[in-house]
Amino acid sequence: MSAAEFAAGFRADFAADAAATVPGEAAWTPVCSLGDIPALGARRVRRPDGVDIALFRAESDRVYALLDRCPHKGGPLSQGIVFGESVACPLHNWTIRLSDGRAQAPDEGCTPAFVVKVEGDQVYLRREQLLAPIATRAAASCGGDCGRAA
Ligand code: FES
């Protein structure tokens, strides 16, 4: 698979730690190999604040990262069913778009999305996003227009 990267609202002002991070390769943290994420499945990555990131491998074989918390009632999206470029929450079956974490109509809300890079078999997340407070990520990822807090 070729390198894949998508921007989902990255901002450079997430955490004090981020201020010390020079943009570039040093800011990427290897989190797993591509083979660690099952096809049409997910793998969780621990964050310091206790709220995990869920890495998803979509039908296109592209990798996406969302906070592992449904915008409805906090269901673990990593345990949902991945189909196409979306995941169905295991609790009440809301459909969440993997590219930006938005719930699909008629449902409303979003969960924070994170930038992912895949090079060869290695999957990377941005270090500052792993360390960022969740409330900041929620506002950054959805532009603050979904009306939902993380
Ligand atoms: S918690 Fe995800 S659909 Fe209800």
Boltz pocket constraint, residues with backbone or C-beta under 6 A from the ligand:
constraints:
  - pocket:
      binder: B
      contacts: [[A, 70], [A, 71], [A, 72], [A, 73], [A, 74], [A, 75], [A, 89], [A, 90], [A, 91], [A, 92], [A, 93], [A, 94]]
      max_distance: 6.0
